[in-house]
Structure formats: C-alpha cells, structure tokens
C-alpha cells in the first residue's frame, strides 16, 4: 500500500513538516526564491553541505518570524531565521534516508494537533473536558455570592460580642445570652440557608423582631435578597417556636407560693395564681371578605388580632392563647383557650372589668377578682378604698408584661397578612409563633416584680 503524501517536506534539517490540507493546519510551504543571491542565502541558512535545492524543495512557515518570507532585504524574514541548532556531523542523509526520516517525523507530528483530522474519540474527549470545566465554573459561580456576602459582612459594623449592641438590636441582655441561645437552637439543627453565617442569621431574625425591620431593609444590611431574608426568618421562627415554648411555663401552686413577692403576701392576694388580660395587634385588612368581620375590632376601630395572656405574681408570662380576630370578646377567648383547665380549686385570678363572667370561674372553685364598678352603686367605704387601690397596683403588672412584649416592635406595627396567617406547610399561624417567641424572650429579661432584699 502506497504512502499518502500531503506535500513536500521542509528542507531544513530536523524539520519534517508538510503543508496541511485541512482547515486546522497552519503550516505553509514556500519555494526557494529565483533570485540567485537570495536563494544562496536560503541554502546557507538551511546548512546542508553540498546540497542544491530542486523544484520540489520547500521551507515551511515555522522558520519565519512572521510565518512567511519577505522581499525586503532589511526585514528579518528575508532569510529563514528560526532554525534548529544541529551539530555538523559531516554525514548527509541520502534521498531515501531523508524520505524515511521525513515520513517518520510526519507521523509523529500528526499525533499532535497541527494538520490533523480529528476523530470521534478526540471530540468525545474534548466534550468531557468541556463538561468538567463547565461544572467547575458553576461551582465557582455558586460560591461567589456567598464569599462576597461574607466579605461584606466582615467589613460591616456587626459586633456580636458587644453587650450594648446586642441589647439594642436584639433585646437580649448580653452577648453571653445571645450565644447561649444560639447554641441551644443549633445543637441538633442547622439552618437550610448557608449564607449569611449561622450567628448572623440568628442576629438578623432577632433584629426583625426587636426593631420591626422589613425584609427589604434587612436584605440591604446583610447583602442578600428579600426572598433569602424571608426564608431565613421563617426557618428560624419555626425552630425558635419549638425550642422556646418551654420558656412559657405554667408553674405549680407550690412554686408560686415559694416565690411570692411581698406585694402579694397579704390576704386575699396570697392565693393569686395568675393575672390575665387580653391584648390586640394591628393587622392589614384581610383580602377575604369573610374574614374582615372577625378582625374588625370594636375597641381599636381597626383590623386587629387578639390574644389572652396570663402572668404569675412574679411577672413571668405563664399562659398564652392562640390569636383570634379582634371582634372576639374576652369571654369567648377565655372560655375557648383552655386557661380555666389549668386552674385548681381555691385559686384566685385577677383581671380587669372586661372579664365580667365570674360564674365561669366559680364552676371550677376559682375566685375572679376584678375592680369594683362604681357605676350605679354607692361609693366605696373607707376600708375598701385601700384594698381597691392595692388591687389596681397588682393588676397593672399584667399591663407592664404586655408592654414588655411589645418592646419587640414587630408587634407594635400594622402587620402584613403574610406575617399573620398560617403558611401552607405549617400547623400554627405565623402571628402565634411571633407572639410566643417575643413572650419567651421577654421572660429571659429581669424579673418584672423585684423581690425586696431581706436585711
């Protein structure tokens, strides 16, 4: 079988390149010039002693700086200059040996890229390599926003070890409390979002509760999108609701008697188990026409939700009902909340005049203490006035407890419906989670009713 020859080989010793025939080839071949002086210069450059070029002799483009010869005697490409340094041996190959050498070099060169016809195997290898590079690029692109976010956060003024900053932005007393809660939440749980870092996610959720910031404001502060902030908020709110529910604890009668403040030591207040009241939070008007009548508050002239709250004599929040529409009465919420089931015979519950249904408590053997109404009745006698005033001083602590909860500004705003209603995957309304978490966090603060130090 005859050998396939693409074109004449380069005449330079050690070079066996041929001009290619496919589009990938960059090798060009040039005849020896007809000008004798220039031709002699080319022959001298080739360095083949006693050799004379024929009409088929060529020099390839790789031996010219610009890739082609020049007719300008002052141009370096007037004579081929990129030539190998081959030591002179005094022995020149014969024409047949030269042909064999050239063929060998052509095969070796064709194993490279220039002038080669690509096979399907080559294309498959290139596709695999390209796929690998694309995966690396995607991986780097996915890491880019995270690294950018973390870099910006490192340059920000967030200081998680500053007690004053922690108290202002989160409501917690110190950074020690912050990291203790963080450890408690993340011991067997990790957030689904990887950026910002976990401590900063907890920090921004507390900021939203404490300062009432919008998702857009937090996104600007923490260099991410509003959708990311929303996902982080609901993710953390769920786990905080589960873990912090233990902070809303209904104490035993014995525990209350043991820690009874001096204000409650005199009868009948020594038997007080709980002080209750209802509170309302403004919300946007529901889009559902059927829900609007239930949220239109009689007292606030606004759309609200309403919930029942109870505190112990020490001022700790010990009971929370689920939220109701603002139109619901105190009686309806109290009867449906399960609060009465927690009481024991002989207990006393204090409330305001709105809880004018003592018979419901009496059925359980519980006394309801409410301020006496002077409307249509004779004024209080002299001995009754100090008792009524003392009752009012004690009952106001539940209002202080509600005020402490609403130091979390999210509960002092008009809440959008997406922070009120139950999400599709949840069993608890978002507003109930927010109220529980804010109440639990307020229980971590100093006692509302301080015990007098004994000297």
Residue pairs with C-beta under 8 A, 6 or more apart in sequence:
3 103
5 18
6 18
6 19
6 20
6 21
6 106
6 115
7 18
7 19
7 21
7 29
7 58
8 18
8 29
8 56
8 57
8 58
9 15
9 16
9 17
9 18
9 58
9 98
9 102
9 105
9 106
10 16
10 17
10 18
10 29
10 58
10 59
10 60
10 62
10 63
11 46
11 48
11 53
11 57
11 58
11 59
12 46
12 59
12 60
12 63
12 80
12 83
12 84
13 46
13 47
13 48
13 84
13 86
14 84
14 86
15 60
15 62
15 63
15 84
15 105
16 101
16 102
16 103
16 104
16 105
16 106
16 109
17 27
17 60
17 62
17 105
17 106
17 109
17 114
18 27
18 29
18 60
18 106
18 115
19 25
19 27
19 28
19 29
19 58
19 60
20 26
20 27
20 114
20 115
21 115
22 115
22 116
22 117
24 113
24 114
24 115
24 116
24 118
25 114
25 115
26 61
26 67
26 114
26 115
27 60
27 61
27 62
27 114
27 115
28 60
28 61
28 67
28 68
29 58
29 59
29 60
29 61
30 58
30 59
30 60
30 61
30 68
30 69
31 55
31 57
31 58
32 39
32 42
32 43
32 53
32 57
32 58
32 59
33 39
33 42
33 69
38 78
38 79
39 53
41 78
41 79
42 53
42 59
42 79
42 80
43 51
43 52
43 53
45 79
45 80
45 81
45 83
46 59
46 80
46 83
47 83
47 86
47 88
48 92
49 88
49 90
49 92
50 92
51 92
59 69
59 80
61 67
61 68
62 82
63 80
63 81
63 82
63 83
64 77
64 80
64 81
64 82
65 76
65 77
65 81
65 82
66 77
68 77
69 77
69 78
69 80
70 76
70 77
70 78
71 78
72 78
93 101
109 115
110 116
145 195
145 224
146 194
146 195
148 223
149 195
149 196
149 222
149 223
149 224
150 195
150 196
150 197
152 223
153 196
153 197
153 200
153 222
153 223
156 221
158 200
158 203
159 165
160 166
160 175
160 178
160 179
160 199
160 200
160 203
161 175
162 175
163 173
163 174
163 175
166 172
166 174
166 175
166 177
166 178
167 173
167 174
169 203
169 206
169 207
169 210
169 211
170 178
170 203
170 206
170 207
170 210
171 206
171 209
171 210
171 407
171 408
171 441
171 442
171 445
172 178
172 181
172 206
172 441
172 444
173 444
173 445
173 446
177 444
178 202
178 203
178 206
179 199
181 202
182 198
182 199
182 202
184 243
185 202
185 236
185 239
185 240
185 243
186 198
189 239
190 198
191 198
191 201
191 232
191 235
191 236
192 231
192 235
193 201
193 228
193 231
193 232
193 235
195 224
195 228
196 204
196 222
196 223
196 224
200 222
201 232
201 236
202 236
204 218
204 221
204 222
204 229
204 232
204 233
205 232
205 233
205 236
205 237
205 240
206 441
207 213
207 218
208 215
208 218
208 233
208 410
209 408
209 410
209 434
209 437
209 438
209 441
210 407
210 408
210 409
210 410
211 409
212 408
212 409
212 410
212 412
212 413
213 221
215 226
215 229
215 230
215 233
216 226
218 229
219 225
219 226
219 228
219 229
222 229
234 423
234 430
237 430
237 433
237 434
237 437
238 426
238 433
240 433
240 437
240 440
241 428
241 433
241 436
241 437
244 436
244 437
244 440
244 441
245 436
245 440
247 439
247 440
247 443
247 444
248 317
248 318
248 319
248 320
248 436
248 439
248 440
248 443
249 316
249 318
250 318
250 319
250 342
251 312
251 318
253 273
253 344
253 347
256 273
256 312
256 313
256 314
257 270
259 313
259 314
259 451
260 270
260 313
261 313
261 314
261 449
261 450
261 451
261 452
262 451
262 452
263 269
263 313
263 393
263 394
263 449
264 270
264 272
264 313
264 394
266 390
268 348
268 367
268 369
269 348
269 390
269 391
269 394
271 346
271 347
271 348
271 367
272 313
272 347
272 348
272 349
272 350
272 369
272 394
273 312
273 343
273 344
273 347
273 348
273 349
273 366
274 310
274 311
274 312
274 318
274 319
274 343
274 347
274 349
274 350
275 310
275 311
275 313
275 349
275 350
275 351
275 394
275 395
275 397
275 398
276 308
276 309
276 310
276 311
276 319
276 334
276 339
276 349
276 350
276 351
276 355
276 398
277 308
277 309
277 351
277 352
277 398
277 399
277 402
278 306
278 307
278 308
278 309
278 330
278 333
278 354
279 306
279 307
279 309
279 402
279 405
279 406
280 297
280 299
280 300
280 304
280 305
280 306
280 326
281 304
281 305
281 306
281 307
281 323
281 411
281 415
281 431
281 435
282 300
282 302
282 303
282 304
282 413
282 414
282 415
283 295
283 303
283 304
283 305
283 414
283 415
283 416
283 417
283 420
283 431
284 303
284 414
284 415
284 416
284 417
284 420
285 292
285 295
285 303
286 292
286 295
286 303
286 417
287 417
291 325
292 303
293 327
294 324
294 325
294 326
294 327
294 328
295 303
295 304
295 305
295 325
295 326
295 327
296 302
296 303
296 325
296 326
296 327
297 303
297 304
297 306
297 326
297 327
298 326
298 327
299 326
300 326
302 326
302 414
303 326
304 325
304 326
305 323
305 324
305 325
305 326
305 420
305 431
306 323
306 324
306 325
306 326
306 328
306 333
307 320
307 321
307 322
307 323
307 324
307 333
307 432
307 435
308 319
308 320
308 321
308 330
308 333
308 334
308 337
308 339
309 317
309 319
309 320
309 321
309 398
309 401
309 402
309 405
309 439
310 317
310 318
310 319
310 320
310 339
310 398
311 317
311 318
311 397
311 398
311 401
311 448
312 318
313 449
314 447
314 448
314 449
315 397
315 400
315 401
315 447
315 448
315 449
316 443
316 447
316 448
317 401
317 405
317 439
317 440
317 442
317 443
319 337
319 339
319 342
320 435
320 436
320 439
321 333
321 336
321 337
321 338
321 339
322 337
322 429
322 432
323 429
323 431
323 432
323 435
324 332
324 333
330 354
330 355
331 355
331 357
331 360
334 340
334 355
334 357
334 360
335 360
340 360
340 361
340 364
340 366
343 349
343 361
343 364
343 366
344 365
344 366
345 364
345 365
345 366
346 365
346 366
347 365
347 366
347 367
348 366
348 367
348 368
348 369
349 361
349 366
349 367
349 368
349 369
350 368
350 369
350 370
350 391
350 394
350 395
350 398
351 368
351 369
351 370
351 395
352 370
352 371
352 395
353 370
353 371
353 373
355 368
355 370
356 370
357 368
358 367
358 368
358 370
361 367
361 368
362 368
369 391
371 388
371 391
371 392
371 395
372 380
372 384
372 388
374 380
380 388
397 448
397 449
400 448
401 442
401 448
404 442
404 445
404 448
405 411
405 435
405 438
405 439
405 442
406 412
407 442
408 438
408 441
408 442
410 419
410 434
410 438
411 434
411 435
411 438
415 431
418 430
419 430
419 431
419 434
420 429
420 430
420 431
421 429
421 430
421 431
422 428
422 429
422 430
423 430
